[in-house]
Amino acid sequence: MAKSHFNNVTIKGMSITLGENKRVIDDDPFYYNNDDAFLARLKKTIGFGTRYVAAQDTTTCDLCEDAARRLLCETKISVNDIDAIIFVTQTPDYFMPGNAHVIHEKLQFPKETLALDVELGCSGFVYGLWLSYMMVSSGLNRILLLTGDTLSKSANPKDRTEYPLFCDAGSATIIEKTEKNAPSYFILKSDGTGVKHMLQPAGAYRLPSSEETRKEIIDKDGNTRSQENIYMNGFEIFNFTLTEQPPLLKDILEYSGKMKDEIDYFLFHQGNKYIVDTISKSAQLPKEKVPVIFSDFGNQNSAAIPGTICATLFDKINSSTQVIIQGFGIGLSWGACQLALDDITILTPQIYSGEKNE
């Protein structure tokens, strides 16, 4: 377990860009067996509604590049004023090089700006934020944190369990040094025994792509996928969420010395509505303090927490808004932080225009 306490580091701004194709669950009867009563139950429990997926030729880099350009323009921060780029994604443009260097070239950063990639999913924003805070605390002035995924490309469209969950999105967050006293607290954990519960088995070097790995198989529940599609053991992931997330929330409150009523917003990864509601009820949190956006955007993976902030808090931040941010997912990995959002520029979610900046 990693526990870290920082001062004099703050979040300056945040933005998110969504995939250009809107999908509404009502328009896809395949995913609810053309059963309106079943659809109503899915909407009420899981929260299925609207999501946005990227076009075939739109990548995670495209979405994050758009979010970064808009945020840098809005904050009037030059690429010359960024000391490091951290790019968190499970869906890079290439096996090599990493997306951080691709963005470094596209936005024309100077040679002095270092570029670093992190392969994480739904916990990735918290981990990336922690790395950013450490780097600023070690002497750097400003970090550009990019988190995003296009997991709709990894899920099989004939998989009723996985495919309707995923929204493609890319986010940009600027973290910088501040003269203000700005305490922040992080707790992060990992459990490699959960690797088998959420993975894309084939397509890389352990099990290279082949005719056999591309062969589609129908499981006992009628879902179709190949070994090159993402697989998630829903029962085990839900059990992991119920087992680990309420104690983590308690731990981050204790570590930061905050009471629940001192926190203005609890910002959880939006795996689905049921998961967020379950954690909230377990911790007895007021509904108005726990934004839920899954029904409007789906699971944005590593961009889900920035997506929640951009969609719900863009006009609600005051000089000392206290939040807890909590992400959890693939690995298994999970983490939480408690900090204040102060003088932050938040851009509302934008749909990708499809224009590539070559």
N, C-alpha and C positions, 0 to 999 in steps of 0.2 A: 504493500500500500504506500502511495506517495501522498504526503501532506505538506502543503506549502502555504506560506503567508507572505504576501507582498504589500509594499506601500509605494506610493508615488508612481503608479501605473494606472492608466485609464483607457476606456474604449472611446475613440474619437468619433467613429461613424460606422454605419452598416447599411448594406443594400443587398437585394436578391433579385435574380432574373430567372424566370420560369421557362420551361419548354414551350414552344410555339403552338402546340396542338392541344386544344381543350378536349377532355373526355368527361362525359357525364354518365354515371352508372346506369341511369334510366334508359339510355340509348344503346346499351349493350346487354340485351336480354340473355345472352349466352352465360353471363356471369351470375345470373340469378335464376337460371332455368326457366325463364319466361314466366315466373311465378311472382305476381305482384305482392302477395302476402309475405313471401320470403324476402323480397326486396325491401319491404317496409321494416322487417326485423333486422336486416343487414344495416339499414340506415340508422336505426335506433341504437343498435348495439355497437357494431364495428365503426359506424360513422361514414360508410361509403357515400360519396356524393360527386364532387368535381375534383379533377386533377389535371395536370398539364404534362404532356410528354414531348420530348424533343424529336424533331424530324430525324430521318435516317442519317443525314450528313451533318447534324448538329452534335457537337461533343461537349463534354463537361468543361473543357477549356473555353469553348465559345461562350457558354453561359457565365462562367466566372469572369472572363475577360470583359463581357458587357457590364456585369455588376461592378467590376473594378473601375472601368472607365467612368461610369456614372458617378461613383462615389468620389473618386479623385477630383473630378470636375466640380462636384457640389461642395466639397471641402476646400477646394483650391489648393490641394497638396500636389506638388510635383513628384514625378517618379524619382527625381534626384534627391528627394527628402525621405525616401523609403530605404531603410538599412537592410531589410531582409523580407523575402517572400516565403511564406509557408503555405504549401498547397496540400490539402487533405482530401483524398478521394480514393474510392475503390474502382473507379472506372476511368483510368487515364487514357489519353489520346494514343499513347504508344506504350509498349512494354519498356522501351527505353528511347530517349531520355524521359525523365519525369516531367509532369505538367508544370512544375515551378519554373523550369528552364524554358519551356515553350512560352509561358506567359512573359518571362524575362525578355525574350526576343520580341514578342508581339507588341509589348508596351514600351519597348526600347529603354529598359532600365540600364543604368551605368554598370560598369564592371565591378564597382565597389558594393553593389547590392547582391548579397548572397541569396541563393535559391535552395529550398529544402522541401522534399516531399515526405508525406506521412500517409501510409495506407491504413485507413480506419474508416468506419462507416458511421453509425448512428451516435457513437460516443465521440466522434472526431472533432466536433466543434469545441467541446470542453477540453480535450487533449490539446488541440491547436491553440486554444486560448491560454492554457497553462504554459505551453512552450513559448508563446509570445511574451507572456508576462515575465518568464524567466530570462528571456533574451534582453528585454528592456531593463530588467533589474541588474543584468550583468554589464550594462554600459551602452547598449544600443538605444537610439532615440525613438524609432518608429518602425512598426512591422505591418505588412499587409498580409492578413490571413485570408486565404481563399478556401472555402469548403463547398463541395458539391459532388453530385453523382447523377448519372443517367442510367439508373438500374432497370428502367423499363426495357432497355436493350439486352439485359441479361436474363430477364424473366421470359418464359414462354407465353405467348398470347393465349394459348389454350390451357393455361394453368389458372384455374379459377381461384386458387388460394393465394398465389403470389402476385400475378400480373395486375389485378385491380388496385393493389395497394400503392404502387410506386408512382411518385411524381418526380420528374426530372427538373433539377434546379441547381443554380450556382450562386454562391454568396460571397461577398467581400466585406471584411471588417478591418478597420484601422485601429491599432493599439499603439499608444504612445506614452512617453514620460510626462508626468505632471508635477508641478510644484506643490499641489494640494496634498493633504494627507488623505490618501485614498486606499484604505485597507481592503484587501481581498484575500479570500481563503479557498484553497482547492484540496479536494480529496479524490484520488484516482485509484482504480483497482483493475485487475485482469484475472482471467481464469481460462487457461489454454485447454482445459479438459472439455470446454464447450465448443471447440472448433467444429466438431461434426454436426452441431445443431444448426448452423447457418453457414453455408459455403457454396461456392461454384466449383464442383469437383474437378472438371476437366477444362482443358484449353490452354493451360500454362505448361510448365516443364515437368511437374510431377506426373501428369497424365495428359500428354500433348493431344491436340485436336486430331481427330481421325474420323473415318466413316463410322466407326463403332461408337465413339463418344457423341457423335451428332445424331445417333439413332433415337427417335422419340419413343418413350414408354408411357403407358397409361397406368397410373397407380390405382390402388383399391378404392380411392375416393373419386376416381374419374378425371383426375388432373393429368395433363400431358406435359412432359418435360424430358429433356435429354440431359446427359451428364455435363453439358456445357451451359445449362441454365442454372440460375440460382435456386438453391433448395433451402427451405427453412422448416425446422421441426417446431410447428406452432405451439404445441403443448409444452415443450421444454423451454422455449423462449418466454412464454407467458409465465411459467413457473419461476424462471430466473428473475423476471420482472417483479413478481409478487414477493419473492424471497429476499432479493437484494436491494430493491429501490427504496422501500419505506425505511429500513435501517440506515441507508446512506443519507436520506433526507434528515433523519434525526442526528446523524453524526456531523453533517455540515453545519447544522444549527448550533450544536454544542461547540464545535471547533471555532466558529465565528463569534460565539457569545451572544447570538441573537435569539430572541423569542419569535415564535411563529407570527404573532401579531405585529412585529416590527418589520416584517417582509411585505412589500407591496405587491410583488408578483412572483409566482412560482412557475418557471418556464421549463417544461418537460419536453423531452423528445416526443414527437408526434407519431409514434408507431401505429397507433389507431386510437379512436375515441375511447374504446373500452379500457385500454391500458391506462390512459391518462386519468379517466374517471376512477378507475380502481385505486390507483396510487393516491389520488386526491381524497377519496373517501376513507382510505386506510389511515391517512394522516389528519383527517378531519379538517381539511382546508376549505375555506369559503370559495364557492364557485367563481365569484367575481375576481378572485385573485389567481385563477388558473385558466389562462387562455387555451382554448381548444380550437385548432384550425384544420384538423384532419379532413373534415367534411368539405372544406373549401379548396384544399390543396393536395390532399393525400399525404403519403409518407415521403418527405423530401430528404430523407436519409441524413447525411452529414450537414445539409443546409436547413434542417428542420427547425432548429432553435433560432437562427437568424431569421428564418421565414416567419416564425411566430412573432418575434419582436417587430419585424417590419410590417406585418399585417395588422398587429393589434396595439402596439405601443407608440407608433409614430407621432401621436399627438397627446401622449399621456405622461411623458417624462418631465419631472420637475428637477430641482437642484440637488435632490438627494434621494432619488428613487432606489429603494433597496430591493434586490432580486436574488433569487436562487435559481441557478441554471443546472439542469440535470440531464445527462445523456447516457444512453445504454444500448448495447447491441453487439455486433459481430465480434468474435474473438475467443471468448466473451470479454467484453470490456465495458467499464462504466465509470462515471465520474461526476462530480458536482462542484460547483463553486458558488460562493456568496460574495457579492460585490455591489457597488452603487453605480447606477447609470447616471452620469452627470454631464450636462452640456454635450450631449451626443447628437450627431446628425443621423437621422433615420430616414431612409428613402422607402416609399411604399413599393410593394412588389410590382415588377414590370414583366410583361411577356416578351420573350426574345423576338426581335424583328426579323431574324433570319439572315441579316446582313453580316457576312464574314469580313473581318478586318485583316486582310492579308498584308 
